[in-house]
Amino acid sequence: MIVRRVLVLALVVSPLMASAQRRGTRSNFDEMIASSPIGLKLSNRDVEEMNPVRLLVDKRKDLQLTDDQLKALKEMDGKVREQNKPHLKVLDSLRSAMRPRAGADAEMERVRAMVTREEVVGVVRVIRGNYDAALNEALALLDATQAPKADELLKKQAAKAEETLNENMGGGRSGMGGGRRGRPPA
């Protein structure tokens, strides 16, 4: 059984190596990982861009925030960033764990990648839960004229976040939707 897998692997890899040698280029392992269906392309920056409080701070002029509102939102943003720091470190570790290991059993790699992907989903859910809690506090600071504009901005951010998750977590529904205001239903 193992000999058969090695032979199949050799038949698949040999033409790829020969093709790369003919072109005079070396294979870029990181590009291969990124194009792999089991590789994780979701970056910490992608997740940080889902922070709705940061969006409100960044759009302070559009929302016409007062100095007191801006100060409070910046404090909330700093608090949620600190709260998510350890989770982002875990995400880094999981990204490394998702990389295929050369010479490993293909079935074991597939199972390992699936388990690691589920761990990534859990970490991203925790981070987004922290964002949702901070957003609830932030929305309470807005007045009646600011809330509709904020809701519009948050809906756009939520749609972009779902698209990012779907693209960088292997396609399909990410299963990480939530009840945050402005987020499309799961």
N, C-alpha and C positions, 0 to 999 in steps of 0.2 A: 504494500500500500504506500509506504514512504517512498520507495524507489519510483513508483508510478508518479507520485506528486513531483518528485525531483525532475523526472523526465519531462513532464508537462511544463513545469516552470522553466526548464532549460529551453524547451521549444518556443516558449513565449518570449523569454528574455533575449535569446540569441539574436533574432532579427532586429530587435530594438538596439542592441549594442552595436551590431554591424552597421546599422543605419547611422547611428551617431558617429561612429568612427569614419564612415565615408564622408560625412559632412565636415569632419575635422573639428567637431565640437564635443565638449564633455557634457554629460547629463547633469542637470541641475537638480539635486535631490530635493531641495525646498520647493521647486516648481512641481515636481512629481507629486510631492505630498499635498500641495495645494490643489492639484487637479484630481487627487484621489478622492473617491467617494467616502472614504473613512477618515480623511484628514479634516482637521478642524480649522476653518478659515476665520472664525469669529475672533476678533481681536479685543483687547481690553478697551481700546479707543472706541470700537463699535458699541460696546456696552455702556461706556461712559457717555456717549452721545445720546443715549436713551434717557438721561437724567432730565426730568421735566423742570426741576427747580433751576437748573443751570440754563435751560432754554428761557425761562422767564427772566432771569438775570440778563442773559444776552439780548433779549428783546425789550429791555427796559424803556427804550425810546418809543418803540411802537406801542407799548402798554402805558406809557406816560406815568411811570412809577414815581412815587414821591421818594425823597431821600430816606425816610424812615422805612418805607416798604423795601427799598433796595437793600438797605442795611440788614433788615431781617431776613430777606431772601438769601443774601450772601452768607449769612450765618448758617441758615438751613443747608445751603449747598455745601459749605465746609463740613458741617456735621455729617451729612449723608456720605460725603467723600471719605471721611475717616471711618465711618461705619462700614463702608464697602471695601476698604483697602485689603483686609485679609481675604475677602472673597475673590478679589481680583488676583491676588497671589495664587489662590487655589486654581483659578481659571488658567493662569500661566502654566501651572504644573500639569493640569489636565490636557492642555494643548500639547505639551511635550509627550504625555502618555498616549495621545491619539496617533502619534506618528507610527507608521508601520515599521516593524523590526525585520531587518534582512535575515533571511534564513529561518524565520519562524513559521510554524505550521499555519497555513492559510485559514483554516477553520478556527483555530485558537485566536488568531489575529482579528478575525471578524467578530468573534464573541467579545474579546477584550475591547475592541473599538465600540461595540454596542453598549457595553457596561459603562465605559468612560463617557460616551455621549450622554447617557442618562444622568451621570454625575454632573456633566456640564449643564444640562437642562435644569437640574436642581439648584446649582449655584446661581445661574442666571435668574431663576425664579426668586431666590432670596434677594438678590440685588434689586430686581424690579419691585419686589415687595417693599424694600426700603425706600425706593423712589416713590412708590404709591403713598406710603405713610407721610413722607416729606411733602408730597404734592398736596395732600389733604390740608396740611397746616398752611402751605403757601396760598392755596386758593382762598382760605379764610381771610387773608390779608387784602385781597383785591376788592375794589368797589364795583358797583353795578355797571359802570361804563368799561371797566377793564376786563371783567369776567368773560364777556362774549369774545373779545379779541384773543384772550388767553386760551379759551376753549378751541378756537379755530387753529391757533398755533399748535396746541397739544394734539389735536386730531391729525395734523400733518406729521408731527413727530412720531405719533403712534403708528401711523401707516408706514412710515419709513423704517421704524424699528422692526415691525413685523416682516417687512421685505428683507431687511438685513438678516434677521434670524433665519428666515426661510432659505435665503441664498447661502449663508455661511454655516448652516447646520445640516446641510445635505438635502435641502428642498422639502417640499410638502409643508403641511402645517407644523409649526414648531411646537404647538401644544403649550406655549408659554403665555398665551393671552391672559388677560385679567380683566378686572372690573374697573380699571382706572378710567376716570373721566376722559373722554376723547378717544379711547381705545376701541377699535372695532370689536364686535363680539367674537368670541372664540368659536 
